[in-house]
Structure formats: structure tokens, C-alpha cells
Amino acid sequence: MRIYVRNLSNETTEDDLRKAFESFGQVRFVNIVRDGTTGESQGYGFVTMPLVREAQAAIEKMRGTVLNGQKVEVERARAQAEPQVRRPRRGGLGSRGDRRKGRKGGFGGRSRGRRRY
């Protein structure tokens, strides 16, 4: 289970976070989110624990505790939204007709041949 931890102090390291959560069970992964330019902590991170019951116990016990001088907030991480794949727009007639059949919907079934005016 993935756990979201926020309100982390700038001095908190991945090792600090790992040690705090290892008292509740096995910790598989720890990540503190950092600014890409400066490398400073963004004040939140994630802890992954393989056993759900251990993770739930850690969430309950760690919620509101003080870690490196900051009162941390802990909750189950929400699932990340799937990235949306943009499909290219259809050219041509769109919803007014079917290009493959050679018809235009709503225009009396006239053929697609050369128009005579």
C-alpha cells in the first residue's frame, strides 16, 4: 500500500522517513518529492509498504506525530489518474456522414461525385 506523508520538514531525509515507518513493518520504498532545480524538499513524500494491515497501522499511529520538528499528516495515497491519450481529430465530414460509404448524412443521400449547379 502506498502512503502519502505531508508537512515534512526540509531536514527530513528518506532514511528518517524509512526509520519512522519501519517500526510498523516492512518498508519497500520511500520517496521525498524534491524541486527539480534546487533539490529542496517539497514538504511531502510517499512510503510504500507491502502488507496492507501494517500500512494501515502505520497510517493510524503516524498521523499527527512530530518528525524532525514538524507535525506530519499521513493518509493512504490516492491512485494516480491515468494519462489521457489524445486521439487525432477525424478530418472531413466528422459526425455529418460516413466518408467510407460516400454519403453525407442529412443531405438527401446525394452522391459524392462532381456537383452540378
N, C-alpha and C positions, 0 to 999 in steps of 0.2 A: 504494500500500500504506500502511496506517495503522500507525504505530509508537507503542508505549507507552513512555514515559520516566518513571521514578520516582526518588525520592530527590533531588528538586530542592531547591536552597537557596531560602529565602524571597526572596533578592535576584535570582534568575534571572527574566528577562523573556522574553516571546515573541521579541523581537529577538535576545537571546542564544542562545536555542534554535534559531532560524532560521539564524543565522550558523554555529553549530556543525554543523548538518546540511547546509547549502548547499555545504560543501566536498566532499560526496559526490554532489551532483546537484541537480536542481530540487526545490524545496520548494513544495508547493501551499498548505498550510495548517498553522498552528501554534496550539495552544491549551493554555494552562496552566489547570488547573482551580482555581478560587478559591472561597472561602467566600462565600456569598450575602450574609451580613450584614456581615462585617468586610472582605471583599475580599482577605484574605490567601491566599497560595498554599497549596493542599492538599498540595503536595510531589510532584505528578505532572502529566503532561500528554501531549498527543498531537501527533505530527508526521505529516503526510500527504505522501507522495512518489509522483508518478505512475508512475515506472518501477520495476518490481519489483527488477531487478538492482541499481539504485542504492540502493534501500531496504535490501536485504539486505546490501550492502556497508557501509552506514551502521550497521546493527544490529551487525554483527561488529566494526567499528572503534570505535564509540562505547561499546560495553559495557565498563564498568569505568573509563572515563575520568573525570577530575576536571573539573567545570564549576562555576565560582564557589565553589570550596572543598568541593564535595560529590562523592563518587564515585557517578555515576549508573548505574542499571540500565536496560538497553534491551532490548526484545523486540517481536516482532510483536504487534499488538493483536488480541485475540480478538474474534470477531464478537459484537455485542451481541444479547442474546436478544430475540426478538420479543415485544412486549407481548401478554399474553393477554387476549383479549376474553371477558368473562364473559357467557354466554348466560343469559337468564332461565329459571328453572325452569318446567317444564310443570306446569300446575295439574291437578287432577282425579285421574285414575286412574294416572298415571305409567306404570310398567312392567307393571302388572297387567292392562292391557287397552287396547283402542283405542277412544277416545271416538267417533271418526267412524263406526265400524261399529255402535255401540250394543251392544257386547258387553263383558263382563268376563271376562278370561282366568282359567281355573281355577275358575269358579263354575257350571259346568254349562250355559253358554250361555243363561242366563235373560235375558229381555228387560229393557230399562231402564225399562219402564213402571212404574206405581204398584205398590208391593209390597203383597201381601195377607198378613197374618199370622194 
